[in-house]
Amino acid sequence: MKQQVVLLHGLGRSCASLARLQAGLEEMGLAAHCWSYPSRRRRLAGHIEAFRAWLEEQKFEEPVHFVGHSLGGIIIRGALAHDPPVAVGRIVMIATPNQGAGVVSRFGGWPFSRTIFGLPLQDLGENSTALKNLGVPEAEIGIIAGLRHFHPLNLISYVNLVHRAGHAHDGTVELANTRLDGAADSIAIDAHHTFICDHDEVITQTGAFLRHGRFER
């Protein structure tokens, strides 16, 4: 039987944003599923509750691996940290703001930001109480971060060219804020936040960690 992998997209995206990653994992012999959710319409706790309910409905019999992009990684973390509804395999977090995002702390309260990005912004700032209280799943966790500062299709990257000048970041999330105590391995790749899951090296490294519990070097 193929090992099962559940993928979660990020804020404002859909499963289409993970199509290349999903196809790549399937080519490696994994059975990959994507959970789609209305990312702007609930706060973090609501997404976690909905994801846990979905996992319970699936009735997976074997340990399940998880891959989350950005907000998706946070939801995975929250859903699996305490009394997980499935047996947990390995977890890969891609460009996930485990310690929040500086741009959210600075601009997340603006009405324009809330209109564009929705309710989760209230929980994604640095020093967020919601993030601090999530806990960490008892599993091997791999962290993939991006280092490319700018992409013309990402509005936040224009802001961060000034707001986070001199910092390592992927246009949206600072490298330092992707870190998570207890992670088994981490790697930084020259990729931008919005399209990082399309990057060939990210796909390769995700598969490597899911299979072996470490990234290739």
C-alpha positions as CSV (number, residue, x, y, z in Angstrom):
1,M,0.0,0.0,0.0
2,K,1.2,3.5,-0.8
3,Q,2.1,5.9,2.0
4,Q,-0.6,8.6,2.3
5,V,0.2,12.3,2.2
6,V,-2.2,15.1,2.9
7,L,-1.4,18.6,1.5
8,L,-2.8,21.9,2.7
9,H,-2.5,25.1,0.7
10,G,-1.9,28.6,2.0
11,L,-3.9,31.7,2.6
12,G,-5.8,32.9,-0.4
13,R,-4.8,29.9,-2.5
14,S,-6.4,26.6,-3.5
15,C,-5.4,23.1,-4.2
16,A,-4.4,24.2,-7.7
17,S,-1.4,25.9,-6.1
18,L,-0.1,22.5,-5.0
19,A,-0.8,20.7,-8.3
20,R,2.9,20.4,-9.3
21,L,3.9,19.3,-5.8
22,Q,1.1,16.8,-5.6
23,A,2.0,15.3,-9.0
24,G,5.7,15.2,-8.0
25,L,4.9,13.3,-4.8
26,E,2.7,10.9,-6.7
27,E,5.5,10.2,-9.1
28,M,7.7,9.3,-6.1
29,G,5.1,6.6,-5.2
30,L,3.1,8.4,-2.6
31,A,-0.6,8.8,-2.5
32,A,-1.2,12.5,-2.2
33,H,-4.5,14.2,-1.2
34,C,-5.2,17.9,-0.9
35,W,-7.6,19.4,1.6
36,S,-9.2,22.6,0.3
37,Y,-10.6,25.1,2.7
38,P,-12.0,28.7,2.6
39,S,-8.8,30.2,3.9
40,R,-10.1,33.8,4.4
41,R,-13.4,33.0,6.1
42,R,-12.3,31.6,9.4
43,R,-9.8,32.4,12.1
44,L,-7.1,29.8,12.8
45,A,-9.0,27.9,15.5
46,G,-11.9,27.4,13.1
47,H,-9.6,26.0,10.4
48,I,-8.0,23.6,12.8
49,E,-11.3,22.3,14.0
50,A,-12.5,21.8,10.4
51,F,-9.3,20.0,9.4
52,R,-9.5,17.7,12.4
53,A,-13.1,16.8,11.6
54,W,-12.1,16.1,8.0
55,L,-9.3,13.8,9.1
56,E,-11.6,11.9,11.4
57,E,-14.0,11.3,8.4
58,Q,-11.2,9.8,6.2
59,K,-10.5,6.9,8.5
60,F,-6.9,6.5,7.5
61,E,-5.6,3.1,8.7
62,E,-1.8,3.7,8.4
63,P,0.3,6.7,9.5
64,V,-0.3,9.8,7.4
65,H,2.3,12.3,6.2
66,F,1.5,16.0,6.0
67,V,2.7,18.9,3.9
68,G,1.5,22.4,4.4
69,H,2.3,25.7,2.6
70,S,2.3,28.8,4.7
71,L,-1.0,28.9,6.7
72,G,-1.5,25.3,5.8
73,G,1.5,24.3,7.9
74,I,0.1,26.2,10.8
75,I,-3.2,24.4,10.5
76,I,-1.4,21.1,10.4
77,R,0.6,22.0,13.5
78,G,-2.5,23.0,15.5
79,A,-4.5,20.0,14.4
80,L,-1.9,17.4,15.3
81,A,-0.2,18.9,18.3
82,H,-2.6,17.4,20.9
83,D,-4.5,14.1,20.6
84,P,-4.2,13.9,16.8
85,P,-7.2,12.2,15.1
86,V,-4.8,10.0,12.9
87,A,-1.5,8.3,13.3
88,V,1.0,10.9,12.2
89,G,4.0,10.1,10.0
90,R,6.3,13.0,8.9
91,I,5.5,16.6,8.4
92,V,6.9,19.2,6.0
93,M,6.2,22.8,6.5
94,I,6.9,25.0,3.5
95,A,7.3,28.8,4.1
96,T,5.2,28.5,7.2
97,P,5.2,31.5,9.6
98,N,5.6,29.4,12.8
99,Q,6.7,32.6,14.7
100,G,4.3,34.8,12.8
101,A,5.0,37.3,10.0
102,G,6.4,40.8,10.6
103,V,4.3,42.3,7.8
104,V,1.2,41.1,9.5
105,S,2.3,42.6,12.8
106,R,2.9,46.0,11.1
107,F,0.0,46.1,8.6
108,G,-2.4,43.3,9.4
109,G,-4.8,45.5,11.4
110,W,-5.4,47.9,8.5
111,P,-8.9,47.6,7.0
112,F,-7.4,47.0,3.5
113,S,-5.4,44.1,4.7
114,R,-8.3,42.5,6.5
115,T,-10.5,42.9,3.3
116,I,-7.9,41.2,1.1
117,F,-6.6,38.5,3.4
118,G,-9.5,37.9,5.7
119,L,-9.9,36.6,9.3
120,P,-6.6,34.6,9.7
121,L,-4.5,37.8,9.9
122,Q,-5.7,38.2,13.4
123,D,-3.7,35.1,14.4
124,L,-0.6,35.4,12.2
125,G,1.4,38.3,13.6
126,E,4.6,38.0,15.5
127,N,4.0,37.2,19.2
128,S,0.6,35.9,18.3
129,T,-1.0,34.2,21.3
130,A,-2.8,31.8,19.0
131,L,0.6,30.7,17.5
132,K,2.3,30.4,20.9
133,N,-0.4,28.2,22.2
134,L,-0.5,25.7,19.3
135,G,2.1,23.3,20.5
136,V,4.2,21.1,18.3
137,P,3.2,17.6,17.0
138,E,5.2,14.6,18.2
139,A,6.6,13.8,14.8
140,E,9.6,14.4,12.5
141,I,9.1,17.8,11.1
142,G,11.1,19.3,8.2
143,I,11.1,23.1,7.5
144,I,11.6,24.5,4.0
145,A,12.0,28.3,3.8
146,G,12.4,30.6,0.8
147,L,15.0,33.3,0.3
148,R,13.8,35.1,-2.9
149,H,12.6,38.6,-1.7
150,F,10.5,39.7,-4.7
151,H,7.9,38.5,-7.1
152,P,5.8,41.0,-9.2
153,L,2.6,39.1,-8.5
154,N,2.9,39.2,-4.8
155,L,1.8,42.6,-3.3
156,I,3.4,41.8,0.0
157,S,6.8,41.5,-1.5
158,Y,6.7,45.1,-2.6
159,V,6.1,46.1,1.0
160,N,8.8,43.9,2.4
161,L,11.4,45.2,0.1
162,V,11.3,48.2,2.4
163,H,9.8,46.9,5.6
164,R,12.2,43.9,5.9
165,A,15.2,45.4,4.0
166,G,18.3,43.7,5.3
167,H,16.4,40.6,6.6
168,A,16.4,37.1,5.0
169,H,12.8,36.5,3.8
170,D,10.8,35.0,1.0
171,G,8.8,38.1,0.2
172,T,6.2,37.4,2.8
173,V,7.7,35.4,5.7
174,E,11.1,36.0,7.4
175,L,13.5,33.1,7.5
176,A,13.8,33.4,11.2
177,N,10.0,33.1,11.6
178,T,9.8,29.8,9.8
179,R,11.8,28.1,12.6
180,L,10.2,25.7,15.1
181,D,11.7,24.2,18.2
182,G,11.8,20.5,17.8
183,A,12.0,20.4,14.0
184,A,14.2,17.5,12.8
185,D,15.7,19.4,9.8
186,S,15.5,22.7,7.9
187,I,16.6,24.0,4.6
188,A,16.5,27.3,2.8
189,I,15.9,27.5,-1.0
190,D,16.1,30.4,-3.5
191,A,12.4,30.5,-4.0
192,H,9.6,33.0,-3.5
193,H,6.7,32.6,-1.0
194,T,3.8,32.6,-3.4
195,F,5.1,30.0,-5.9
196,I,7.5,28.1,-3.7
197,C,5.6,24.8,-4.1
198,D,6.2,24.9,-7.8
199,H,9.9,24.9,-7.4
200,D,11.6,21.7,-8.5
201,E,14.0,21.6,-5.6
202,V,11.2,22.1,-3.1
203,I,9.3,19.1,-4.6
204,T,12.4,17.0,-4.5
205,Q,13.3,18.0,-0.9
206,T,9.7,17.4,0.3
207,G,9.8,13.9,-1.1
208,A,13.2,13.2,0.4
209,F,12.1,14.3,3.9
210,L,8.8,12.3,3.7
211,R,10.7,9.2,2.8
212,H,13.9,9.5,4.9
213,G,13.2,12.1,7.6
214,R,16.0,14.4,6.4
215,F,16.6,16.7,3.5
216,E,19.2,15.9,0.8
217,R,22.5,17.8,0.9
